[in-house]
Each structure stands twice: as structure tokens, then as C-alpha cells.
Amino acid sequence: MHKTIDELAKSIKTSHKLSESEKKECLAQVETIRHELSDLEHAHADKAKHIATKVHKATHSALKTPRNADDVELTSTGLERSIEEFEVSHPRLYETVKAWAIRLTGLGV
């Protein structure tokens, strides 16, 4: 899970689509996601890894050039669905990842 988040952070740092301030904001949000997934990982390691992978795929779709809006929407929706079961048990994870999915749909629009 941590390796996937590390790769995600690297892709944000090297993205040509984001300004330096956007990169900084995104990286801060990714660190929050990392922290929340670490909490989940103690009880649900497979689920944490699955969500990290979904976060990475959705981010990759949003940052690639050319950007395919349908692909971004599809991967962001998949990301949101992957966290639905944690809305009550891990509300901060749920809110953080949902906010990330929303952010991704707005990148590059």
C-alpha cells in the first residue's frame, strides 16, 4: 500500500499538468490519504491496498495527456465505490478519498 502511495506522490511531483501550488495541495491531500489508509491497514490490509490502487489509477487517468474525461469519470466513480463501505466505520478516510475523487474530476478541465 505504501509503495503505491509513493508512486502516486511521484507522479504528482513530476506532472506537467499541475502548477507548483496545485502539486503542493495534492501532495498534502495524498499524505492525509496515506495516514487514513495506514489506520485502515491494521484491520483490513487487503482493502487498504485495493483503495490505494484505485486512488493511483484514478489519479493517473486525471493527469495523463491527453485527458479522457470519460476515463477520469469512470475511475473516480470506481474510487468512490471502493470506499462506500467505510463511510460509517472510517468516516475520515471516506471523506478524504471522496474529496480526492472530486478533485480529480476537476483537474485539467
C-alpha positions as CSV (number, residue, x, y, z in Angstrom):
1,M,0.0,0.0,0.0
2,H,2.8,2.5,0.9
3,K,4.6,1.7,-2.4
4,T,1.5,2.5,-4.4
5,I,1.1,5.8,-2.5
6,D,4.8,6.6,-3.0
7,E,4.3,6.1,-6.8
8,L,1.3,8.3,-6.7
9,A,3.2,11.1,-5.0
10,K,6.0,10.8,-7.5
11,S,3.6,11.1,-10.4
12,I,2.1,14.3,-8.9
13,K,5.6,15.7,-8.3
14,T,6.5,15.1,-12.0
15,S,3.2,16.1,-13.5
16,H,3.4,18.9,-16.1
17,K,-0.4,19.4,-15.8
18,L,-0.2,20.9,-12.3
19,S,1.2,24.2,-11.1
20,E,3.6,24.1,-8.1
21,S,0.8,25.2,-5.8
22,E,-1.5,22.5,-7.1
23,K,1.2,19.9,-6.6
24,K,1.7,21.1,-3.0
25,E,-2.0,20.9,-2.3
26,C,-2.3,17.5,-3.9
27,L,0.7,16.1,-2.1
28,A,-0.7,17.3,1.3
29,Q,-4.0,15.5,0.5
30,V,-2.2,12.4,-0.6
31,E,-0.4,12.3,2.8
32,T,-3.7,12.5,4.5
33,I,-4.9,9.6,2.4
34,R,-1.8,7.7,3.3
35,H,-2.4,8.3,7.0
36,E,-6.0,7.2,6.8
37,L,-5.2,4.1,4.8
38,S,-2.5,3.2,7.4
39,D,-5.2,3.2,10.0
40,L,-7.4,1.0,7.9
41,E,-4.5,-1.3,7.0
42,H,-4.3,-2.6,10.6
43,A,-7.7,-4.3,10.3
44,H,-8.2,-4.5,6.6
45,A,-4.8,-4.8,4.8
46,D,-6.3,-6.0,1.5
47,K,-9.0,-3.3,1.4
48,A,-6.3,-0.6,2.1
49,K,-4.2,-1.9,-0.7
50,H,-7.3,-2.0,-3.0
51,I,-8.2,1.6,-2.2
52,A,-4.6,2.8,-2.7
53,T,-4.6,1.1,-6.1
54,K,-7.9,2.8,-7.0
55,V,-6.6,6.2,-5.9
56,H,-3.5,5.7,-8.0
57,K,-5.4,4.6,-11.1
58,A,-7.9,7.5,-10.8
59,T,-5.0,10.0,-10.4
60,H,-3.2,8.6,-13.4
61,S,-6.3,9.0,-15.5
62,A,-6.7,12.6,-14.4
63,L,-3.1,13.5,-15.0
64,K,-2.4,11.8,-18.3
65,T,-2.2,13.7,-21.6
66,P,-4.4,13.8,-23.5
67,R,-7.0,13.6,-20.8
68,N,-10.0,11.4,-21.4
69,A,-12.9,12.9,-19.4
70,D,-14.9,9.6,-19.6
71,D,-12.0,7.6,-18.2
72,V,-11.5,10.1,-15.4
73,E,-15.2,9.9,-14.5
74,L,-15.1,6.1,-14.6
75,T,-12.0,5.7,-12.4
76,S,-13.2,8.4,-10.0
77,T,-16.6,6.7,-9.7
78,G,-14.8,3.4,-9.1
79,L,-12.7,5.0,-6.4
80,E,-15.8,6.4,-4.6
81,R,-17.5,3.0,-4.7
82,S,-14.4,1.3,-3.2
83,I,-14.8,3.4,0.0
84,E,-18.5,3.3,0.4
85,E,-18.4,0.5,3.0
86,F,-16.2,2.6,5.2
87,E,-18.4,5.7,5.4
88,V,-19.5,4.8,9.0
89,S,-16.5,2.9,10.3
90,H,-13.8,5.2,8.9
91,P,-15.5,8.5,8.1
92,R,-12.3,10.5,7.8
93,L,-11.0,8.0,5.2
94,Y,-14.3,8.2,3.4
95,E,-14.4,12.0,3.3
96,T,-10.7,12.3,2.4
97,V,-10.9,9.9,-0.5
98,K,-14.2,11.2,-1.7
99,A,-12.8,14.7,-1.8
100,W,-9.8,13.4,-3.8
101,A,-12.1,11.8,-6.3
102,I,-14.0,15.1,-6.7
103,R,-10.7,17.0,-7.1
104,L,-9.5,14.6,-9.8
105,T,-12.7,15.2,-11.9
106,G,-11.9,18.9,-11.8
107,L,-8.2,18.7,-12.8
108,G,-7.4,20.0,-16.2
109,V,-11.0,21.0,-17.0
